[in-house]
């Protein structure tokens, strides 16, 4: 557990999947709900758990975060042509709507983290597409700071910080997610842009960057998510979900490559609860790793869809709500996080939005 600077996912607290066979799981019915998993990792499935008022609409959901009081924050990409619609929704522990804000991220909302700093909590947001910004907000949506491309890194096209456009490329700034350090700073993944990891200090001042496009150790192909791995008995390290390379990579806090774990499909992000790492895989499952980084289990895996992804590559399924959706199975887990009780919240990358609560019963 971190002592002073906590991300929302860490609030309470190498072998590839192909080399270590996970438990074979079967879905089963409780008295009222579907249960997936086995042993101490069993979860009651509640799809479409949050209750959104009629005046708002679910769009393409992206990331989730939980604060110290147990409120759930959900960000969706939103639509560029709906400027007056919020991109961030907040729900209480029963899934009841609390508030909404974040119109400025419409059309590009992506990453979301809650961080405790001293006695206060703050929301950290990343936005891509034409928005191309990172921001720190209060939990009610008031802006603390907002920043654009770190031009001093020398990797971005001129004007990327002053005239952002919906443009992809290795010289574009398309930030995806954060990982927080104990000194108050953070790492930032430019997962859709330069494919580099940026390091910032506690005042959000850019310090340095590491990584480059490629397939070798320390190289990336869509470094989409990242996490400060602080599991007990280990030296803190940075773990990166190197999505299109189908792997996780670990680094020292100075950016030196430590190890690689293969065996994923499209790993999108990382979370931690105790000595367990949680990896949402975009196509299409949740993977739990133990303290030895061996696979404990896969949750909600759609084997038929996985086979199709492995055969056809990054072809993704984004259907209208309900069409082709199977209870207890996931389509596109884009992000997932634990709460303090070990429950899991999953945001899926589907056009009409899908947020699932996995209530721990094991």
C-alpha positions as CSV (number, residue, x, y, z in Angstrom):
1,X,0.0,0.0,0.0
2,X,1.3,3.4,-0.8
3,X,1.9,5.7,2.1
4,X,1.0,9.2,0.8
5,X,0.2,9.3,-2.9
6,X,-2.4,6.8,-3.9
7,X,-4.1,6.2,-7.2
8,X,-7.7,5.4,-7.1
9,X,-6.9,1.8,-8.0
10,X,-4.5,1.3,-5.2
11,X,-6.6,3.0,-2.6
12,X,-6.6,0.0,-0.2
13,X,-3.9,-1.4,-0.8
14,X,7.5,-14.8,-15.4
15,X,5.5,-16.7,-16.9
16,X,3.2,-16.3,-19.9
17,X,-0.4,-17.5,-19.9
18,X,0.6,-20.0,-22.6
19,X,3.2,-21.5,-20.2
20,X,1.0,-21.6,-17.1
21,X,-2.4,-23.0,-17.6
22,X,-5.1,-21.1,-15.7
23,X,-8.0,-22.8,-14.0
24,X,-10.8,-23.9,-16.3
25,X,-13.8,-22.0,-15.2
26,X,-17.5,-22.5,-15.7
27,X,-20.2,-19.9,-15.1
28,X,-22.8,-20.9,-12.6
29,X,-26.0,-19.4,-11.2
30,X,-26.4,-18.1,-7.7
31,X,-29.9,-17.6,-6.3
32,X,-30.3,-14.4,-8.4
33,X,-27.2,-13.8,-10.5
34,X,-24.6,-15.3,-12.7
35,X,-21.3,-16.1,-10.9
36,X,-18.0,-16.5,-12.7
37,X,-14.6,-17.5,-11.4
38,X,-13.5,-20.1,-8.9
39,X,-12.3,-20.4,-5.3
40,X,-11.4,-17.1,-3.7
41,X,-11.8,-15.4,-7.1
42,X,-15.5,-15.8,-7.7
43,X,-17.6,-12.8,-8.8
44,X,-21.3,-12.2,-9.2
45,X,-21.9,-10.5,-12.6
46,X,-24.0,-7.3,-12.8
47,X,-23.9,-6.0,-16.4
48,X,-25.1,-2.5,-17.1
49,X,-24.8,-1.8,-13.4
50,X,-24.9,2.1,-13.2
51,X,-28.3,3.9,-13.6
52,X,-28.0,6.8,-16.0
53,X,-30.7,9.6,-16.1
54,X,-32.7,9.8,-19.3
55,X,-31.3,13.3,-20.1
56,X,-27.8,11.7,-20.7
57,X,-26.8,8.9,-23.1
58,X,-24.1,6.2,-22.9
59,X,-21.6,6.6,-25.6
60,X,-18.3,4.8,-26.1
61,X,-17.2,3.9,-22.6
62,X,-13.5,4.0,-21.9
63,X,-12.2,4.0,-18.3
64,X,-13.3,3.7,-14.7
65,X,-12.0,4.9,-11.3
66,X,-13.1,4.6,-7.7
67,X,-12.6,7.3,-5.0
68,X,-12.0,6.9,-1.2
69,X,-15.8,7.1,-0.5
70,X,-16.6,4.4,-3.0
71,X,-18.0,6.6,-5.8
72,X,-17.5,5.3,-9.3
73,X,-16.3,7.6,-12.1
74,X,-16.8,6.6,-15.7
75,X,-15.4,8.4,-18.7
76,X,-16.5,7.9,-22.3
77,X,-15.1,9.2,-25.5
78,X,-18.2,11.2,-26.2
79,X,-19.1,12.8,-29.5
80,X,-17.4,15.8,-30.9
81,X,-20.7,17.2,-32.2
82,X,-22.3,17.0,-28.7
83,X,-20.4,19.8,-27.0
84,X,-22.9,20.3,-24.2
85,X,-23.0,16.6,-23.1
86,X,-20.7,15.6,-20.2
87,X,-18.1,13.0,-20.8
88,X,-17.7,11.9,-17.1
89,X,-20.5,10.3,-15.0
90,X,-20.3,9.6,-11.3
91,X,-22.3,6.9,-9.4
92,X,-22.7,5.8,-5.8
93,X,-22.1,2.4,-4.3
94,X,-25.6,1.2,-5.4
95,X,-25.1,2.4,-9.0
96,X,-27.3,5.5,-8.6
97,X,-26.3,8.6,-10.6
98,X,-24.6,11.4,-8.5
99,X,-23.3,14.0,-11.0
100,X,-21.8,14.6,-14.4
101,X,-19.2,16.9,-15.9
102,X,-16.3,17.1,-18.4
103,X,-17.9,18.6,-21.5
104,X,-14.4,19.8,-22.5
105,X,-13.4,16.2,-23.2
106,X,-16.2,15.4,-25.6
107,X,-14.9,13.5,-28.7
108,X,-11.7,12.5,-27.0
109,X,-12.3,11.3,-23.4
110,X,-10.1,8.4,-22.5
111,X,-8.0,7.8,-19.3
112,X,-9.2,8.4,-15.8
113,X,-7.6,8.0,-12.3
114,X,-8.5,9.2,-8.8
115,X,-5.4,10.2,-6.7
116,X,-5.2,11.1,-3.0
117,X,-2.8,13.9,-2.3
118,X,-2.5,14.7,1.4
119,X,-6.1,15.1,2.6
120,X,-7.6,15.8,-0.9
121,X,-8.5,13.7,-3.8
122,X,-8.2,14.7,-7.5
123,X,-9.2,13.3,-10.8
124,X,-6.6,12.9,-13.6
125,X,-7.9,12.7,-17.1
126,X,-6.4,12.0,-20.5
127,X,-8.0,12.9,-23.8
128,X,-7.0,11.9,-27.4
129,X,-8.5,12.5,-30.9
130,X,-8.8,16.2,-31.5
131,X,-8.7,17.1,-27.8
132,X,-5.1,16.0,-27.1
133,X,-4.8,17.0,-23.5
134,X,-4.1,15.9,-19.9
135,X,-5.8,17.5,-17.0
136,X,-6.1,17.5,-13.2
137,X,-9.6,18.2,-11.8
138,X,-11.3,18.2,-8.5
139,X,-13.8,15.4,-7.9
140,X,-16.6,17.8,-8.9
141,X,-14.9,18.7,-12.2
142,X,-13.2,22.0,-11.4
143,X,-9.9,22.4,-13.4
144,X,-6.7,22.5,-11.4
145,X,-4.4,22.4,-14.5
146,X,-4.6,21.3,-18.1
147,X,-1.6,20.6,-20.4
148,X,-0.9,19.6,-24.0
149,X,2.0,17.9,-25.8
150,X,5.4,18.2,-24.1
151,X,7.2,19.8,-27.0
152,X,10.5,19.8,-25.1
153,X,10.6,16.0,-25.6
154,X,11.4,16.6,-29.3
155,X,9.1,14.0,-30.7
156,X,6.0,16.0,-31.7
157,X,5.1,17.9,-34.8
158,X,5.2,21.7,-34.5
159,X,1.8,23.1,-33.4
160,X,0.8,19.9,-31.6
161,X,0.5,21.8,-28.4
162,X,-1.2,24.9,-29.8
163,X,-3.4,23.7,-32.7
164,X,-4.4,20.1,-31.9
165,X,-6.1,18.3,-34.7
166,X,-7.6,14.8,-35.1
167,X,-4.4,13.3,-36.5
168,X,-2.7,10.0,-35.7
169,X,1.0,9.2,-36.0
170,X,4.2,8.8,-34.1
171,X,4.6,12.6,-34.0
172,X,1.1,13.1,-32.6
173,X,0.2,13.5,-28.9
174,X,-2.5,11.0,-28.0
175,X,-2.2,10.3,-24.3
176,X,-4.0,7.3,-22.8
177,X,-3.3,6.6,-19.1
178,X,-1.3,7.5,-16.0
179,X,0.8,5.7,-13.3
180,X,1.6,7.6,-10.1
181,X,4.9,7.7,-8.1
182,X,5.4,8.0,-4.4
183,X,7.2,11.4,-4.8
184,X,4.1,13.0,-6.2
185,X,4.9,12.7,-9.8
186,X,3.5,10.5,-12.5
187,X,4.2,8.6,-15.7
188,X,2.1,9.2,-18.7
189,X,1.5,6.8,-21.6
190,X,1.3,8.3,-25.0
191,X,-0.4,5.1,-26.2
192,X,-1.9,6.3,-29.4
193,X,0.6,8.9,-30.4
194,X,4.4,8.7,-30.0
195,X,4.4,5.3,-28.3
196,X,6.6,6.7,-25.5
197,X,6.3,6.9,-21.7
198,X,6.7,10.4,-20.3
199,X,7.8,11.2,-16.7
200,X,6.5,14.3,-14.9
201,X,7.3,15.6,-11.4
202,X,4.9,16.6,-8.6
203,X,4.2,20.0,-10.2
204,X,3.3,18.3,-13.5
205,X,6.5,19.5,-15.1
206,X,7.9,17.2,-17.9
207,X,11.2,15.6,-17.0
208,X,12.1,12.9,-19.5
209,X,10.7,10.1,-21.7
210,X,11.7,6.6,-22.6
211,X,10.8,3.9,-25.1
212,X,10.3,3.9,-28.9
213,X,8.2,2.1,-31.5
214,X,9.2,-1.5,-32.1
215,X,8.9,-5.1,-30.9
216,X,12.1,-5.5,-28.9
217,X,12.6,-5.2,-25.1
218,X,11.9,-1.6,-24.1
219,X,10.1,-0.9,-27.3
220,X,6.3,-0.5,-27.8
221,X,3.4,-0.9,-30.1
222,X,0.5,1.0,-28.5
223,X,1.7,1.3,-24.8
224,X,-1.9,1.8,-23.8
225,X,-2.0,1.4,-20.0
226,X,0.5,1.4,-17.1
227,X,0.8,0.9,-13.4
228,X,3.2,1.3,-10.5
229,X,3.6,-2.3,-9.4
230,X,4.0,-2.1,-5.6
231,X,3.0,-5.6,-4.6
232,X,4.5,-6.8,-1.3
233,X,8.0,-8.1,-1.3
234,X,8.9,-6.5,-4.6
235,X,10.9,-3.4,-5.5
236,X,8.4,-0.9,-7.0
237,X,8.5,-1.0,-10.8
238,X,6.5,0.4,-13.7
239,X,4.5,-2.2,-15.7
240,X,3.2,-1.2,-19.1
241,X,0.4,-2.8,-21.1
242,X,2.1,-3.0,-24.5
243,X,-1.2,-3.7,-26.2
244,X,-0.5,-4.4,-29.9
245,X,2.7,-6.4,-28.9
246,X,0.3,-8.6,-26.8
247,X,2.5,-8.3,-23.6
248,X,3.3,-6.6,-20.4
249,X,6.7,-5.1,-19.8
250,X,8.2,-4.1,-16.5
251,X,10.7,-1.2,-16.0
252,X,12.7,0.4,-13.2
253,X,11.5,3.9,-12.3
254,X,14.4,5.2,-14.4
255,X,13.0,3.5,-17.5
256,X,15.4,0.4,-17.6
257,X,13.7,-2.7,-18.9
258,X,13.4,-5.5,-16.4
259,X,11.2,-8.3,-17.9
260,X,8.5,-9.1,-20.3
261,X,5.4,-11.3,-19.9
262,X,3.8,-12.6,-23.1
263,X,0.6,-14.6,-23.5
264,X,-2.0,-11.8,-23.8
265,X,-4.3,-10.8,-26.7
266,X,-4.7,-7.0,-26.5
267,X,-3.9,-6.0,-22.9
268,X,-5.3,-2.5,-22.3
269,X,-4.5,-1.5,-18.7
270,X,-3.4,-2.7,-15.2
271,X,-4.7,-2.5,-11.7
272,X,-3.7,-3.9,-8.3
273,X,-5.3,-5.2,-5.2
274,X,-2.9,-6.7,-2.6
275,X,-0.6,-9.1,-4.5
276,X,-3.0,-9.5,-7.5
277,X,-2.7,-7.7,-10.8
278,X,-5.8,-7.2,-12.9
279,X,-5.4,-6.9,-16.7
280,X,-8.4,-6.0,-18.8
281,X,-7.8,-7.5,-22.3
282,X,-9.6,-5.7,-25.1
283,X,-10.5,-9.0,-26.8
284,X,-12.1,-10.2,-24.6
285,X,-11.4,-11.1,-21.0
286,X,-10.1,-10.0,-17.6
287,X,-6.9,-11.7,-16.5
288,X,-5.8,-12.0,-12.9
289,X,-2.0,-12.4,-12.2
290,X,-0.6,-13.7,-8.9
291,X,2.4,-12.4,-7.0
292,X,4.6,-14.6,-9.1
293,X,3.1,-13.1,-12.3
294,X,1.5,-16.4,-13.2
295,X,-2.1,-16.5,-14.4
296,X,-4.6,-17.1,-11.7
297,X,-7.6,-17.1,-14.0
298,X,-9.3,-15.4,-16.9
299,X,-12.8,-13.9,-16.2
300,X,-15.6,-13.6,-18.7
301,X,-13.6,-15.0,-21.5
302,X,-15.4,-15.5,-24.8
303,X,-13.4,-18.3,-26.4
304,X,-15.1,-18.1,-29.8
305,X,-14.4,-14.4,-30.0
306,X,-10.8,-14.8,-28.8
307,X,-10.2,-17.4,-31.6
308,X,-11.6,-14.9,-34.2
309,X,-9.3,-12.2,-32.9
310,X,-6.3,-14.4,-33.0
311,X,-7.2,-15.4,-36.6
312,X,-8.2,-11.9,-37.9
313,X,-5.9,-9.7,-35.9
314,X,-7.2,-6.4,-34.5
315,X,-10.7,-6.6,-35.9
316,X,-13.0,-5.4,-33.1
317,X,-16.6,-6.0,-32.5
318,X,-18.7,-2.9,-31.6
319,X,-22.3,-3.8,-31.7
320,X,-25.5,-2.1,-30.6
321,X,-26.4,-2.8,-27.1
322,X,-27.6,-6.4,-26.5
323,X,-26.8,-7.7,-30.0
324,X,-24.5,-10.7,-29.7
325,X,-23.8,-10.0,-26.0
326,X,-23.6,-13.0,-23.8
327,X,-24.3,-12.7,-20.0
328,X,-21.1,-13.4,-18.0
329,X,-18.8,-12.8,-21.0
330,X,-17.1,-9.6,-22.2
331,X,-16.7,-8.0,-25.6
332,X,-14.0,-5.4,-25.2
333,X,-12.7,-4.7,-21.7
334,X,-10.9,-1.4,-22.2
335,X,-10.3,-0.7,-18.5
336,X,-11.1,-2.3,-15.1
337,X,-10.4,-1.4,-11.5
338,X,-10.8,-2.9,-8.0
339,X,-12.6,-1.1,-5.2
340,X,-11.5,-1.4,-1.5
341,X,-13.5,-4.6,-1.0
342,X,-12.0,-6.4,-4.0
343,X,-15.0,-5.9,-6.3
344,X,-14.1,-5.2,-9.9
345,X,-15.6,-2.6,-12.2
346,X,-15.2,-3.1,-16.0
347,X,-15.6,-0.5,-18.8
348,X,-16.0,-1.9,-22.3
349,X,-15.2,-0.2,-25.5
350,X,-18.6,-0.4,-27.2
351,X,-20.5,2.3,-28.9
352,X,-23.5,2.3,-26.7
353,X,-21.5,1.9,-23.5
354,X,-21.2,-1.0,-21.0
355,X,-20.1,-0.9,-17.4
356,X,-20.1,-4.1,-15.4
357,X,-19.7,-4.7,-11.7
358,X,-18.2,-8.0,-10.6
359,X,-19.1,-8.3,-7.0
360,X,-16.7,-10.5,-5.1
361,X,-18.3,-13.6,-3.5
362,X,-15.2,-15.9,-3.3
